[in-house]
């Protein structure tokens, strides 16, 4: 399965900047859908009321999904790769 990788940065209230990738099937092109997945993820991290737009979240590239990524996408519609300050 090919997936689109959306590179995402969100400023946290503690001053740190979160960096994570939102992974979606490559046929998902609607930015609002991807931003919605990002907001859903942020709620799981207790980072709410954060806007996501093309300023914070941009399409980066397409790659082949691993089995783990595909399982998360089948379950949730998306997968997340945590890069920095996502704890």
PDB file as gemmi writes it, atoms N, CA and C in Angstrom:
CRYST1    1.000    1.000    1.000  90.00  90.00  90.00 P 1                      
ATOM      1  N   UNK A   1       0.848  -1.177   0.000  1.00  0.00           N  
ATOM      2  CA  UNK A   1       0.000   0.000   0.000  1.00  0.00           C  
ATOM      3  C   UNK A   1       0.892   1.238   0.000  1.00  0.00           C  
ATOM      4  N   UNK A   2       0.575   2.183  -0.877  1.00  0.00           N  
ATOM      5  CA  UNK A   2       1.273   3.463  -0.854  1.00  0.00           C  
ATOM      6  C   UNK A   2       0.554   4.409   0.096  1.00  0.00           C  
ATOM      7  N   UNK A   3       1.347   5.141   0.868  1.00  0.00           N  
ATOM      8  CA  UNK A   3       0.781   6.107   1.813  1.00  0.00           C  
ATOM      9  C   UNK A   3       1.391   7.477   1.580  1.00  0.00           C  
ATOM     10  N   UNK A   4       0.602   8.496   1.895  1.00  0.00           N  
ATOM     11  CA  UNK A   4       1.085   9.874   1.883  1.00  0.00           C  
ATOM     12  C   UNK A   4       1.548  10.228   3.284  1.00  0.00           C  
ATOM     13  N   UNK A   5       2.672  10.902   3.354  1.00  0.00           N  
ATOM     14  CA  UNK A   5       3.247  11.334   4.627  1.00  0.00           C  
ATOM     15  C   UNK A   5       3.064  12.843   4.731  1.00  0.00           C  
ATOM     16  N   UNK A   6       2.415  13.276   5.810  1.00  0.00           N  
ATOM     17  CA  UNK A   6       2.174  14.693   6.071  1.00  0.00           C  
ATOM     18  C   UNK A   6       3.018  15.094   7.282  1.00  0.00           C  
ATOM     19  N   UNK A   7       3.993  15.922   7.043  1.00  0.00           N  
ATOM     20  CA  UNK A   7       4.923  16.393   8.065  1.00  0.00           C  
ATOM     21  C   UNK A   7       4.221  17.471   8.898  1.00  0.00           C  
ATOM     22  N   UNK A   8       4.175  17.278  10.219  1.00  0.00           N  
ATOM     23  CA  UNK A   8       3.349  18.129  11.077  1.00  0.00           C  
ATOM     24  C   UNK A   8       4.135  18.634  12.283  1.00  0.00           C  
ATOM     25  N   UNK A   9       3.985  19.927  12.561  1.00  0.00           N  
ATOM     26  CA  UNK A   9       4.614  20.583  13.709  1.00  0.00           C  
ATOM     27  C   UNK A   9       3.544  21.369  14.452  1.00  0.00           C  
ATOM     28  N   UNK A  10       3.474  21.188  15.767  1.00  0.00           N  
ATOM     29  CA  UNK A  10       2.485  21.885  16.587  1.00  0.00           C  
ATOM     30  C   UNK A  10       3.185  22.459  17.814  1.00  0.00           C  
ATOM     31  N   UNK A  11       2.967  23.736  18.075  1.00  0.00           N  
ATOM     32  CA  UNK A  11       3.516  24.386  19.263  1.00  0.00           C  
ATOM     33  C   UNK A  11       2.677  24.002  20.472  1.00  0.00           C  
ATOM     34  N   UNK A  12       3.316  23.450  21.477  1.00  0.00           N  
ATOM     35  CA  UNK A  12       2.627  23.066  22.706  1.00  0.00           C  
ATOM     36  C   UNK A  12       2.582  24.252  23.664  1.00  0.00           C  
ATOM     37  N   UNK A  13       1.662  24.192  24.620  1.00  0.00           N  
ATOM     38  CA  UNK A  13       1.545  25.283  25.592  1.00  0.00           C  
ATOM     39  C   UNK A  13       2.747  25.369  26.517  1.00  0.00           C  
ATOM     40  N   UNK A  14       3.524  24.273  26.653  1.00  0.00           N  
ATOM     41  CA  UNK A  14       4.720  24.314  27.500  1.00  0.00           C  
ATOM     42  C   UNK A  14       5.937  24.847  26.743  1.00  0.00           C  
ATOM     43  N   UNK A  15       5.717  25.317  25.508  1.00  0.00           N  
ATOM     44  CA  UNK A  15       6.794  25.914  24.736  1.00  0.00           C  
ATOM     45  C   UNK A  15       7.519  24.959  23.810  1.00  0.00           C  
ATOM     46  N   UNK A  16       7.340  23.661  24.025  1.00  0.00           N  
ATOM     47  CA  UNK A  16       8.010  22.698  23.141  1.00  0.00           C  
ATOM     48  C   UNK A  16       7.220  22.542  21.849  1.00  0.00           C  
ATOM     49  N   UNK A  17       7.912  22.159  20.803  1.00  0.00           N  
ATOM     50  CA  UNK A  17       7.259  21.959  19.509  1.00  0.00           C  
ATOM     51  C   UNK A  17       7.186  20.465  19.212  1.00  0.00           C  
ATOM     52  N   UNK A  18       5.964  19.995  19.025  1.00  0.00           N  
ATOM     53  CA  UNK A  18       5.748  18.599  18.657  1.00  0.00           C  
ATOM     54  C   UNK A  18       6.025  18.435  17.168  1.00  0.00           C  
ATOM     55  N   UNK A  19       6.618  17.323  16.815  1.00  0.00           N  
ATOM     56  CA  UNK A  19       6.833  16.969  15.416  1.00  0.00           C  
ATOM     57  C   UNK A  19       6.375  15.535  15.243  1.00  0.00           C  
ATOM     58  N   UNK A  20       5.431  15.336  14.341  1.00  0.00           N  
ATOM     59  CA  UNK A  20       4.952  13.997  14.038  1.00  0.00           C  
ATOM     60  C   UNK A  20       4.501  13.946  12.588  1.00  0.00           C  
ATOM     61  N   UNK A  21       4.447  12.739  12.056  1.00  0.00           N  
ATOM     62  CA  UNK A  21       3.967  12.533  10.698  1.00  0.00           C  
ATOM     63  C   UNK A  21       2.599  11.881  10.754  1.00  0.00           C  
ATOM     64  N   UNK A  22       1.691  12.372   9.917  1.00  0.00           N  
ATOM     65  CA  UNK A  22       0.383  11.766   9.743  1.00  0.00           C  
ATOM     66  C   UNK A  22       0.464  10.949   8.457  1.00  0.00           C  
ATOM     67  N   UNK A  23       0.139   9.676   8.544  1.00  0.00           N  
ATOM     68  CA  UNK A  23       0.199   8.770   7.399  1.00  0.00           C  
ATOM     69  C   UNK A  23      -1.207   8.382   6.987  1.00  0.00           C  
ATOM     70  N   UNK A  24      -1.516   8.581   5.717  1.00  0.00           N  
ATOM     71  CA  UNK A  24      -2.839   8.254   5.191  1.00  0.00           C  
ATOM     72  C   UNK A  24      -2.684   7.520   3.866  1.00  0.00           C  
ATOM     73  N   UNK A  25      -3.708   6.770   3.441  1.00  0.00           N  
ATOM     74  CA  UNK A  25      -3.633   6.160   2.113  1.00  0.00           C  
ATOM     75  C   UNK A  25      -3.368   7.245   1.068  1.00  0.00           C  
ATOM     76  N   UNK A  26      -2.608   6.904   0.034  1.00  0.00           N  
ATOM     77  CA  UNK A  26      -2.208   7.911  -0.952  1.00  0.00           C  
ATOM     78  C   UNK A  26      -3.386   8.495  -1.725  1.00  0.00           C  
ATOM     79  N   UNK A  27      -4.548   7.853  -1.692  1.00  0.00           N  
ATOM     80  CA  UNK A  27      -5.708   8.425  -2.384  1.00  0.00           C  
ATOM     81  C   UNK A  27      -6.452   9.450  -1.536  1.00  0.00           C  
ATOM     82  N   UNK A  28      -6.065   9.637  -0.276  1.00  0.00           N  
ATOM     83  CA  UNK A  28      -6.653  10.674   0.577  1.00  0.00           C  
ATOM     84  C   UNK A  28      -5.926  11.979   0.257  1.00  0.00           C  
ATOM     85  N   UNK A  29      -6.643  12.896  -0.380  1.00  0.00           N  
ATOM     86  CA  UNK A  29      -6.034  14.152  -0.829  1.00  0.00           C  
ATOM     87  C   UNK A  29      -6.604  15.374  -0.107  1.00  0.00           C  
ATOM     88  N   UNK A  30      -7.739  15.210   0.559  1.00  0.00           N  
ATOM     89  CA  UNK A  30      -8.406  16.334   1.204  1.00  0.00           C  
ATOM     90  C   UNK A  30      -7.662  16.753   2.469  1.00  0.00           C  
ATOM     91  N   UNK A  31      -7.139  17.984   2.464  1.00  0.00           N  
ATOM     92  CA  UNK A  31      -6.375  18.479   3.615  1.00  0.00           C  
ATOM     93  C   UNK A  31      -7.196  18.470   4.888  1.00  0.00           C  
ATOM     94  N   UNK A  32      -8.465  18.832   4.806  1.00  0.00           N  
ATOM     95  CA  UNK A  32      -9.305  18.876   6.018  1.00  0.00           C  
ATOM     96  C   UNK A  32      -9.408  17.510   6.669  1.00  0.00           C  
ATOM     97  N   UNK A  33      -9.447  16.464   5.858  1.00  0.00           N  
ATOM     98  CA  UNK A  33      -9.485  15.110   6.399  1.00  0.00           C  
ATOM     99  C   UNK A  33      -8.197  14.820   7.163  1.00  0.00           C  
ATOM    100  N   UNK A  34      -7.064  15.146   6.561  1.00  0.00           N  
ATOM    101  CA  UNK A  34      -5.764  14.913   7.207  1.00  0.00           C  
ATOM    102  C   UNK A  34      -5.654  15.750   8.478  1.00  0.00           C  
ATOM    103  N   UNK A  35      -6.062  17.019   8.414  1.00  0.00           N  
ATOM    104  CA  UNK A  35      -6.016  17.877   9.607  1.00  0.00           C  
ATOM    105  C   UNK A  35      -6.905  17.303  10.711  1.00  0.00           C  
ATOM    106  N   UNK A  36      -8.049  16.747  10.337  1.00  0.00           N  
ATOM    107  CA  UNK A  36      -8.942  16.118  11.322  1.00  0.00           C  
ATOM    108  C   UNK A  36      -8.272  14.940  12.008  1.00  0.00           C  
ATOM    109  N   UNK A  37      -7.525  14.138  11.247  1.00  0.00           N  
ATOM    110  CA  UNK A  37      -6.791  13.028  11.849  1.00  0.00           C  
ATOM    111  C   UNK A  37      -5.743  13.568  12.827  1.00  0.00           C  
ATOM    112  N   UNK A  38      -5.070  14.646  12.447  1.00  0.00           N  
ATOM    113  CA  UNK A  38      -4.065  15.250  13.326  1.00  0.00           C  
ATOM    114  C   UNK A  38      -4.677  15.750  14.617  1.00  0.00           C  
ATOM    115  N   UNK A  39      -5.838  16.389  14.524  1.00  0.00           N  
ATOM    116  CA  UNK A  39      -6.514  16.890  15.730  1.00  0.00           C  
ATOM    117  C   UNK A  39      -6.969  15.741  16.620  1.00  0.00           C  
ATOM    118  N   UNK A  40      -7.421  14.656  15.985  1.00  0.00           N  
ATOM    119  CA  UNK A  40      -7.814  13.463  16.739  1.00  0.00           C  
ATOM    120  C   UNK A  40      -6.616  12.920  17.524  1.00  0.00           C  
ATOM    121  N   UNK A  41      -5.476  12.838  16.878  1.00  0.00           N  
ATOM    122  CA  UNK A  41      -4.253  12.379  17.535  1.00  0.00           C  
ATOM    123  C   UNK A  41      -3.872  13.317  18.675  1.00  0.00           C  
ATOM    124  N   UNK A  42      -3.928  14.633  18.434  1.00  0.00           N  
ATOM    125  CA  UNK A  42      -3.541  15.599  19.472  1.00  0.00           C  
ATOM    126  C   UNK A  42      -4.407  15.449  20.720  1.00  0.00           C  
ATOM    127  N   UNK A  43      -5.674  15.117  20.555  1.00  0.00           N  
ATOM    128  CA  UNK A  43      -6.547  14.903  21.714  1.00  0.00           C  
ATOM    129  C   UNK A  43      -6.045  13.747  22.561  1.00  0.00           C  
ATOM    130  N   UNK A  44      -5.474  12.714  21.935  1.00  0.00           N  
ATOM    131  CA  UNK A  44      -4.952  11.581  22.699  1.00  0.00           C  
ATOM    132  C   UNK A  44      -3.732  11.984  23.509  1.00  0.00           C  
ATOM    133  N   UNK A  45      -3.124  13.098  23.160  1.00  0.00           N  
ATOM    134  CA  UNK A  45      -1.946  13.609  23.863  1.00  0.00           C  
ATOM    135  C   UNK A  45      -2.302  14.771  24.771  1.00  0.00           C  
ATOM    136  N   UNK A  46      -3.587  15.007  24.968  1.00  0.00           N  
ATOM    137  CA  UNK A  46      -4.086  16.121  25.785  1.00  0.00           C  
ATOM    138  C   UNK A  46      -3.605  17.470  25.264  1.00  0.00           C  
ATOM    139  N   UNK A  47      -3.474  17.580  23.970  1.00  0.00           N  
ATOM    140  CA  UNK A  47      -3.128  18.847  23.317  1.00  0.00           C  
ATOM    141  C   UNK A  47      -4.345  19.197  22.475  1.00  0.00           C  
ATOM    142  N   UNK A  48      -5.272  19.936  23.082  1.00  0.00           N  
ATOM    143  CA  UNK A  48      -6.521  20.251  22.400  1.00  0.00           C  
ATOM    144  C   UNK A  48      -6.558  21.703  21.980  1.00  0.00           C  
ATOM    145  N   UNK A  49      -7.570  22.006  21.194  1.00  0.00           N  
ATOM    146  CA  UNK A  49      -7.806  23.359  20.698  1.00  0.00           C  
ATOM    147  C   UNK A  49      -6.630  23.908  19.908  1.00  0.00           C  
ATOM    148  N   UNK A  50      -5.907  23.054  19.252  1.00  0.00           N  
ATOM    149  CA  UNK A  50      -4.814  23.471  18.381  1.00  0.00           C  
ATOM    150  C   UNK A  50      -5.314  23.433  16.954  1.00  0.00           C  
ATOM    151  N   UNK A  51      -5.106  24.504  16.250  1.00  0.00           N  
ATOM    152  CA  UNK A  51      -5.477  24.538  14.846  1.00  0.00           C  
ATOM    153  C   UNK A  51      -4.426  23.805  14.031  1.00  0.00           C  
ATOM    154  N   UNK A  52      -4.859  23.133  13.017  1.00  0.00           N  
ATOM    155  CA  UNK A  52      -3.946  22.543  12.043  1.00  0.00           C  
ATOM    156  C   UNK A  52      -4.308  23.135  10.691  1.00  0.00           C  
ATOM    157  N   UNK A  53      -3.307  23.604   9.997  1.00  0.00           N  
ATOM    158  CA  UNK A  53      -3.495  24.165   8.661  1.00  0.00           C  
ATOM    159  C   UNK A  53      -2.245  23.842   7.862  1.00  0.00           C  
ATOM    160  N   UNK A  54      -2.164  24.370   6.667  1.00  0.00           N  
ATOM    161  CA  UNK A  54      -0.984  24.131   5.849  1.00  0.00           C  
ATOM    162  C   UNK A  54       0.258  24.761   6.468  1.00  0.00           C  
ATOM    163  N   UNK A  55       0.069  25.646   7.425  1.00  0.00           N  
ATOM    164  CA  UNK A  55       1.226  26.219   8.140  1.00  0.00           C  
ATOM    165  C   UNK A  55       1.883  25.172   9.042  1.00  0.00           C  
ATOM    166  N   UNK A  56       1.090  24.313   9.673  1.00  0.00           N  
ATOM    167  CA  UNK A  56       1.604  23.301  10.594  1.00  0.00           C  
ATOM    168  C   UNK A  56       1.746  21.918   9.967  1.00  0.00           C  
ATOM    169  N   UNK A  57       0.990  21.654   8.930  1.00  0.00           N  
ATOM    170  CA  UNK A  57       0.891  20.293   8.391  1.00  0.00           C  
ATOM    171  C   UNK A  57       0.940  20.350   6.864  1.00  0.00           C  
ATOM    172  N   UNK A  58       1.959  19.713   6.294  1.00  0.00           N  
ATOM    173  CA  UNK A  58       2.137  19.746   4.840  1.00  0.00           C  
ATOM    174  C   UNK A  58       2.426  18.358   4.292  1.00  0.00           C  
ATOM    175  N   UNK A  59       1.899  18.130   3.081  1.00  0.00           N  
ATOM    176  CA  UNK A  59       2.234  16.902   2.382  1.00  0.00           C  
ATOM    177  C   UNK A  59       3.737  16.884   2.164  1.00  0.00           C  
ATOM    178  N   UNK A  60       4.362  15.745   2.420  1.00  0.00           N  
ATOM    179  CA  UNK A  60       5.813  15.621   2.290  1.00  0.00           C  
ATOM    180  C   UNK A  60       6.200  14.686   1.148  1.00  0.00           C  
ATOM    181  N   UNK A  61       5.729  13.433   1.211  1.00  0.00           N  
ATOM    182  CA  UNK A  61       6.099  12.465   0.177  1.00  0.00           C  
ATOM    183  C   UNK A  61       5.201  11.231   0.262  1.00  0.00           C  
ATOM    184  N   UNK A  62       5.402  10.331  -0.696  1.00  0.00           N  
ATOM    185  CA  UNK A  62       4.680   9.052  -0.709  1.00  0.00           C  
ATOM    186  C   UNK A  62       5.700   7.939  -0.487  1.00  0.00           C  
ATOM    187  N   UNK A  63       5.310   6.946   0.307  1.00  0.00           N  
ATOM    188  CA  UNK A  63       6.189   5.799   0.546  1.00  0.00           C  
ATOM    189  C   UNK A  63       5.349   4.541   0.686  1.00  0.00           C  
ATOM    190  N   UNK A  64       6.023   3.412   0.762  1.00  0.00           N  
ATOM    191  CA  UNK A  64       5.354   2.140   0.986  1.00  0.00           C  
ATOM    192  C   UNK A  64       5.104   1.967   2.476  1.00  0.00           C  
ATOM    193  N   UNK A  65       3.914   1.525   2.822  1.00  0.00           N  
ATOM    194  CA  UNK A  65       3.553   1.324   4.227  1.00  0.00           C  
ATOM    195  C   UNK A  65       4.111   0.004   4.740  1.00  0.00           C  
ATOM    196  N   UNK A  66       4.530   0.016   6.000  1.00  0.00           N  
ATOM    197  CA  UNK A  66       4.919  -1.223   6.676  1.00  0.00           C  
ATOM    198  C   UNK A  66       3.636  -1.927   7.136  1.00  0.00           C  
ATOM    199  N   UNK A  67       3.780  -3.156   7.587  1.00  0.00           N  
ATOM    200  CA  UNK A  67       2.625  -3.901   8.102  1.00  0.00           C  
ATOM    201  C   UNK A  67       1.990  -3.168   9.287  1.00  0.00           C  
ATOM    202  N   UNK A  68       2.819  -2.627  10.157  1.00  0.00           N  
ATOM    203  CA  UNK A  68       2.318  -1.906  11.334  1.00  0.00           C  
ATOM    204  C   UNK A  68       1.519  -0.663  10.918  1.00  0.00           C  
ATOM    205  N   UNK A  69       2.037   0.070   9.942  1.00  0.00           N  
ATOM    206  CA  UNK A  69       1.333   1.260   9.445  1.00  0.00           C  
ATOM    207  C   UNK A  69      -0.007   0.869   8.827  1.00  0.00           C  
ATOM    208  N   UNK A  70       0.004  -0.186   8.019  1.00  0.00           N  
ATOM    209  CA  UNK A  70      -1.233  -0.626   7.371  1.00  0.00           C  
ATOM    210  C   UNK A  70      -2.273  -1.045   8.401  1.00  0.00           C  
ATOM    211  N   UNK A  71      -1.852  -1.710   9.465  1.00  0.00           N  
ATOM    212  CA  UNK A  71      -2.790  -2.134  10.510  1.00  0.00           C  
ATOM    213  C   UNK A  71      -3.435  -0.918  11.170  1.00  0.00           C  
ATOM    214  N   UNK A  72      -2.639   0.103  11.485  1.00  0.00           N  
ATOM    215  CA  UNK A  72      -3.178   1.317  12.104  1.00  0.00           C  
ATOM    216  C   UNK A  72      -4.124   2.038  11.155  1.00  0.00           C  
ATOM    217  N   UNK A  73      -3.776   2.093   9.874  1.00  0.00           N  
ATOM    218  CA  UNK A  73      -4.631   2.762   8.887  1.00  0.00           C  
ATOM    219  C   UNK A  73      -5.939   1.998   8.719  1.00  0.00           C  
ATOM    220  N   UNK A  74      -5.889   0.680   8.698  1.00  0.00           N  
ATOM    221  CA  UNK A  74      -7.125  -0.106   8.603  1.00  0.00           C  
ATOM    222  C   UNK A  74      -8.012   0.142   9.823  1.00  0.00           C  
ATOM    223  N   UNK A  75      -7.408   0.267  10.985  1.00  0.00           N  
ATOM    224  CA  UNK A  75      -8.169   0.451  12.225  1.00  0.00           C  
ATOM    225  C   UNK A  75      -8.713   1.871  12.367  1.00  0.00           C  
ATOM    226  N   UNK A  76      -7.863   2.901  12.098  1.00  0.00           N  
ATOM    227  CA  UNK A  76      -8.216   4.289  12.398  1.00  0.00           C  
ATOM    228  C   UNK A  76      -8.419   5.194  11.182  1.00  0.00           C  
ATOM    229  N   UNK A  77      -7.985   4.726  10.029  1.00  0.00           N  
ATOM    230  CA  UNK A  77      -8.022   5.582   8.838  1.00  0.00           C  
ATOM    231  C   UNK A  77      -6.715   6.327   8.625  1.00  0.00           C  
ATOM    232  N   UNK A  78      -5.838   6.288   9.623  1.00  0.00           N  
ATOM    233  CA  UNK A  78      -4.546   6.967   9.568  1.00  0.00           C  
ATOM    234  C   UNK A  78      -3.594   6.305  10.550  1.00  0.00           C  
ATOM    235  N   UNK A  79      -2.317   6.674  10.437  1.00  0.00           N  
ATOM    236  CA  UNK A  79      -1.297   6.244  11.399  1.00  0.00           C  
ATOM    237  C   UNK A  79      -0.448   7.463  11.725  1.00  0.00           C  
ATOM    238  N   UNK A  80       0.233   7.397  12.845  1.00  0.00           N  
ATOM    239  CA  UNK A  80       1.093   8.489  13.294  1.00  0.00           C  
ATOM    240  C   UNK A  80       2.489   7.943  13.552  1.00  0.00           C  
ATOM    241  N   UNK A  81       3.486   8.699  13.129  1.00  0.00           N  
ATOM    242  CA  UNK A  81       4.866   8.435  13.544  1.00  0.00           C  
ATOM    243  C   UNK A  81       5.287   9.615  14.406  1.00  0.00           C  
ATOM    244  N   UNK A  82       5.570   9.346  15.663  1.00  0.00           N  
ATOM    245  CA  UNK A  82       5.988  10.400  16.592  1.00  0.00           C  
ATOM    246  C   UNK A  82       7.472  10.666  16.394  1.00  0.00           C  
ATOM    247  N   UNK A  83       7.825  11.931  16.207  1.00  0.00           N  
ATOM    248  CA  UNK A  83       9.213  12.293  15.945  1.00  0.00           C  
ATOM    249  C   UNK A  83       9.849  13.018  17.146  1.00  0.00           C  
ATOM    250  N   UNK A  84       9.242  14.130  17.592  1.00  0.00           N  
ATOM    251  CA  UNK A  84       9.826  14.913  18.673  1.00  0.00           C  
ATOM    252  C   UNK A  84       8.746  15.456  19.599  1.00  0.00           C  
ATOM    253  N   UNK A  85       9.012  15.425  20.893  1.00  0.00           N  
ATOM    254  CA  UNK A  85       8.173  16.062  21.919  1.00  0.00           C  
ATOM    255  C   UNK A  85       6.715  15.620  21.875  1.00  0.00           C  
ATOM    256  N   UNK A  86       6.492  14.360  21.639  1.00  0.00           N  
ATOM    257  CA  UNK A  86       5.139  13.825  21.582  1.00  0.00           C  
ATOM    258  C   UNK A  86       4.749  13.095  22.861  1.00  0.00           C  
ATOM    259  N   UNK A  87       5.601  13.167  23.855  1.00  0.00           N  
ATOM    260  CA  UNK A  87       5.329  12.477  25.121  1.00  0.00           C  
ATOM    261  C   UNK A  87       4.416  13.267  26.016  1.00  0.00           C  
TER     262      UNK A  87                                                      
END                                                                             
